[in-house]
Amino acid sequence: MRKILVFMLIISGVLTLGSCDKGERSDFSLENSVIIKVEGPTSVQVGQEISLEVTLQGINGCASSGEFQETGDGNTRVIKGSVIYTGEACYQALKAITKSYNFKASATGKYELKFVKADKTFITHTVTVTK
């Protein structure tokens, strides 16, 4: 009788552990990144859109894409970058991700686009908007 009771306890423990909710695992994450290079036009006409090629620094091989967060005050924009990481087994090497940043102004003037670097300084890209 005792052996049956021990056997039942072991089986119920195994079944309980097997049915534990391990939670949903996310296959991606979004992390702040640093911008290491910005290239593109420095002049445009009002209402036209330009595309700047921005290089973000990923910290491992799972870096797959990027996105931007922008804040603005007058003719100055501060742009922070984030890198999207996908996968689980990632090789440990820096990976550059190139992403287009689109800019369009509705008024003439000089616009300062300040892209945040690693040391919290900026890569400033000035765009002159004309009629």
TAQUI-V23578 format. One record per pair of residues at least 24 apart in sequence whose C-alpha atoms are under 10 Angstrom apart, sorted by the first residue. I is the first residue (numbers start at 0). J is the second residue. If there is no record, write none. Layout:
{{I:J} {I:J}}
This chain:
{{25:85} {25:86} {25:87} {26:84} {26:85} {26:86} {26:87} {27:61} {27:62} {27:63} {27:83} {27:84} {27:85} {27:86} {27:87} {28:61} {28:62} {28:81} {28:82} {28:83} {28:84} {28:85} {28:86} {29:62} {29:64} {29:65} {29:66} {29:81} {29:82} {29:83} {29:84} {29:85} {30:57} {30:58} {30:62} {30:65} {30:66} {30:80} {30:81} {30:82} {30:83} {30:84} {31:55} {31:56} {31:57} {31:65} {31:66} {31:67} {31:68} {31:79} {31:80} {31:81} {31:82} {31:83} {32:56} {32:57} {32:58} {32:65} {32:66} {32:67} {32:79} {32:80} {32:81} {32:82} {32:83} {32:115} {32:116} {32:117} {33:57} {33:58} {33:79} {33:80} {33:81} {33:82} {33:114} {33:115} {33:116} {33:117} {33:118} {33:119} {34:78} {34:79} {34:80} {34:81} {34:95} {34:96} {34:97} {34:114} {34:115} {34:116} {34:117} {34:121} {34:122} {35:95} {35:96} {35:114} {35:115} {35:116} {35:117} {35:121} {35:122} {36:95} {36:97} {36:114} {36:116} {36:122} {37:97} {37:98} {37:99} {37:100} {37:112} {37:113} {37:114} {37:122} {37:123} {37:124} {38:99} {38:100} {38:124} {39:99} {39:100} {39:124} {39:126} {40:124} {40:125} {40:126} {40:127} {41:109} {41:110} {41:124} {41:125} {41:126} {41:127} {41:128} {42:109} {42:110} {42:125} {42:126} {42:127} {42:128} {42:129} {43:102} {43:103} {43:104} {43:107} {43:126} {43:127} {43:128} {43:129} {43:130} {44:103} {44:104} {44:105} {44:106} {44:107} {44:127} {44:128} {44:129} {44:130} {45:103} {45:104} {45:105} {45:106} {45:107} {45:108} {45:127} {45:128} {45:129} {45:130} {46:102} {46:103} {46:104} {46:105} {46:106} {46:107} {46:128} {46:129} {46:130} {47:102} {47:103} {47:104} {47:105} {47:128} {48:101} {48:102} {48:103} {48:104} {48:105} {49:99} {49:100} {49:101} {49:102} {49:103} {49:104} {49:126} {50:98} {50:99} {50:100} {50:101} {50:102} {50:103} {51:97} {51:98} {51:99} {51:100} {51:101} {51:102} {51:124} {52:97} {52:98} {52:99} {52:100} {52:101} {53:80} {53:95} {53:96} {53:97} {53:98} {53:99} {53:100} {53:114} {54:80} {54:94} {54:95} {54:96} {54:97} {54:98} {54:99} {55:79} {55:80} {55:81} {55:82} {55:94} {55:95} {55:96} {55:97} {55:98} {55:116} {56:80} {56:81} {56:82} {56:93} {56:94} {56:95} {56:96} {56:97} {56:116} {56:117} {57:81} {57:82} {57:83} {57:84} {57:92} {57:93} {57:94} {57:95} {57:96} {58:82} {58:84} {58:89} {58:90} {58:91} {58:92} {58:93} {58:94} {58:95} {59:84} {59:88} {59:89} {59:90} {59:91} {59:92} {59:93} {59:94} {59:95} {60:84} {60:85} {60:86} {60:88} {60:89} {60:90} {60:91} {60:92} {60:93} {60:94} {60:95} {61:85} {61:86} {61:87} {61:88} {61:89} {61:90} {61:91} {61:92} {61:93} {61:94} {62:86} {62:89} {62:93} {62:94} {62:95} {62:96} {63:94} {63:95} {63:96} {63:97} {64:95} {64:96} {64:97} {64:98} {65:96} {65:97} {65:98} {65:99} {66:98} {66:99} {66:100} {67:98} {67:99} {67:100} {67:114} {69:112} {69:113} {69:114} {70:113} {71:111} {71:112} {71:113} {73:110} {73:111} {74:104} {74:106} {74:107} {74:108} {74:109} {74:110} {74:111} {74:112} {74:125} {74:126} {75:109} {75:110} {75:111} {75:112} {75:113} {75:123} {75:125} {76:110} {76:111} {76:112} {76:113} {76:114} {76:123} {76:124} {77:111} {77:112} {77:113} {77:114} {77:115} {77:121} {77:122} {77:123} {78:112} {78:113} {78:114} {78:115} {78:116} {78:121} {78:122} {79:113} {79:114} {79:115} {79:116} {79:121} {80:114} {80:115} {80:116} {102:126} {103:128} {104:128} {104:129} {105:130} {106:130}}
